[in-house]
Amino acid sequence: MTVDSPRTIVLLRHAKADWPSVPDHERPLADRGRLDAPMAGRRLADDGIAPDLVLCSTAARTRETWKLAAHELPHRPRTVYEERLYDASLGELLALLSETPDDVGSLLVVAHNPGMHAAAEALAGTADSDALARMKSGGFPTAAFAVVTFAGSWKTVEHGVGRLTAFWTPHEA
């Protein structure tokens, strides 16, 4: 893979979490989250999205979301649990994306809002159909994902570099 090869970034927000009396980092998925996470995985598989690498926040709800979603994929990609994704700002997310090795063509990131929404909006210089309008009007709900494509090295990831090619939520009409 060359530095000018097409790249895909999938930004997956964790599924709906429960609110038990535990530290935020340890919050598990709620019942609805345990239903929505596999739906996201099936949709990724149905859309032919096969990430080479997954970066997943270390929070319990993101790890559980990824485990349930990954089970629906035909092949489980290499997964790295990344502490810096927990509560990451847009700048921190972009910095993490720029660290991706250039032999990775497709990267899936499982993390939290507001970072996932901010990253999708920031990266999407253009969009297919009404994906950007739907994302801006409806927000970035739990278990939703955005797919952004761009050409170039991961080191060139910056505002407006990509095209939002898909935006999916588990409860679309």
C-alpha positions in Angstrom: 0.0 0.0 0.0 1.4 3.4 -1.0 1.0 6.6 0.9 -1.4 7.8 -1.8 -3.7 4.8 -1.5 -7.4 5.3 -0.7 -8.1 5.0 3.1 -11.2 4.4 5.1 -12.0 5.6 8.6 -15.0 4.1 10.4 -16.0 6.0 13.5 -18.2 3.9 15.8 -19.7 5.3 18.9 -20.2 2.8 21.7 -23.7 1.4 22.2 -26.1 2.6 24.9 -24.5 2.3 28.3 -26.1 1.7 31.7 -25.7 4.0 34.7 -24.8 1.8 37.7 -22.9 3.1 40.7 -19.4 2.5 39.2 -16.7 4.8 37.9 -17.6 6.2 34.4 -14.8 4.2 32.8 -16.3 0.9 34.1 -19.9 1.5 32.9 -21.3 -1.5 31.1 -23.8 -1.6 28.2 -27.5 -1.3 28.9 -29.9 -4.0 27.5 -30.5 -1.8 24.5 -26.8 -1.4 23.9 -26.4 -5.2 23.9 -29.0 -5.4 21.1 -27.7 -2.4 19.1 -24.0 -3.3 19.1 -24.5 -6.6 17.1 -26.7 -4.6 14.7 -23.9 -2.2 14.0 -21.5 -5.2 13.3 -24.0 -6.8 10.9 -24.4 -3.5 9.1 -20.6 -3.1 8.8 -20.5 -6.7 7.4 -23.4 -6.1 5.0 -21.7 -2.9 3.7 -18.5 -4.9 3.1 -16.5 -2.9 5.6 -13.5 -5.0 6.7 -11.1 -3.0 8.8 -7.4 -3.9 8.9 -7.1 -2.4 12.3 -9.4 -1.4 15.2 -8.6 1.1 17.8 -10.9 0.7 20.8 -11.2 2.8 23.9 -10.4 1.0 27.1 -13.7 1.9 28.7 -15.9 -1.1 29.5 -18.8 0.1 27.2 -16.5 0.4 24.2 -14.8 -2.9 24.7 -18.2 -4.6 25.1 -19.6 -2.8 22.0 -16.6 -3.9 19.9 -16.8 -7.5 21.2 -20.5 -7.8 20.2 -20.0 -5.9 16.8 -16.9 -7.9 15.9 -18.7 -11.2 16.4 -20.9 -10.2 13.3 -17.9 -9.6 11.0 -16.6 -12.4 8.7 -13.0 -11.9 10.0 -11.9 -10.3 13.2 -9.3 -7.6 12.6 -6.3 -6.8 14.8 -7.5 -4.8 17.8 -5.6 -2.3 19.9 -7.1 -1.1 23.1 -6.1 2.5 23.4 -6.3 4.5 26.7 -6.0 7.8 24.9 -9.4 7.3 23.2 -11.3 7.6 26.5 -12.6 11.1 26.7 -10.4 12.2 23.7 -10.9 15.6 22.2 -11.1 16.2 18.5 -7.4 17.2 18.4 -6.4 14.1 20.3 -8.5 11.9 18.0 -6.9 13.4 14.9 -3.4 12.9 16.4 -4.2 9.3 17.1 -5.4 8.8 13.5 -2.2 10.3 12.2 -0.2 7.6 14.0 -1.8 4.8 12.0 0.8 2.9 10.0 0.5 3.4 6.2 0.1 -0.3 5.6 -3.4 0.1 7.1 -6.0 0.8 4.5 -9.1 0.7 6.7 -9.3 1.8 10.3 -12.2 1.4 12.7 -12.3 3.5 15.9 -14.6 2.6 18.7 -14.9 5.5 21.1 -17.1 8.2 22.7 -19.0 11.3 22.0 -18.6 14.2 21.6 -15.3 13.1 20.0 -16.8 10.7 17.4 -19.3 13.3 16.1 -16.7 16.0 16.1 -14.2 13.9 14.2 -16.8 12.8 11.6 -17.8 16.4 11.0 -14.3 17.7 10.9 -12.9 15.1 8.5 -15.9 15.3 6.1 -15.0 18.0 3.6 -17.7 16.5 1.3 -20.4 13.9 1.7 -22.4 11.4 -0.4 -26.2 11.9 -0.6 -27.7 13.2 2.7 -25.3 11.6 5.1 -23.8 14.8 6.5 -27.1 16.5 6.8 -28.6 13.5 8.6 -25.6 13.4 11.0 -25.7 17.1 11.7 -29.5 17.2 12.3 -29.8 13.9 14.3 -26.5 14.0 16.1 -24.4 10.9 16.6 -26.4 8.5 18.7 -25.1 5.4 20.5 -24.0 2.5 18.2 -24.0 4.8 15.2 -21.1 4.9 12.8 -19.7 7.2 10.1 -17.5 6.1 7.2 -15.0 8.6 5.9 -12.7 8.0 2.9 -9.6 9.9 1.8 -6.5 9.5 -0.2 -3.0 9.9 1.2 -0.9 9.0 4.2 -2.5 8.8 7.6 -0.1 11.6 8.6 -2.2 13.9 6.3 -5.4 13.4 8.2 -6.8 16.8 9.0 -10.0 18.9 8.8 -11.9 18.5 5.5 -9.6 15.9 4.1 -12.2 13.2 3.6 -15.6 12.3 2.1 -18.4 11.1 4.4 -19.6 8.1 2.4 -22.0 6.6 5.0 -23.7 7.4 8.2 -25.8 4.7 10.0 -27.7 4.6 13.2 -29.4 1.5 14.7 -32.8 3.1 14.8 -33.1 4.7 11.4 -36.6 4.7 9.9 
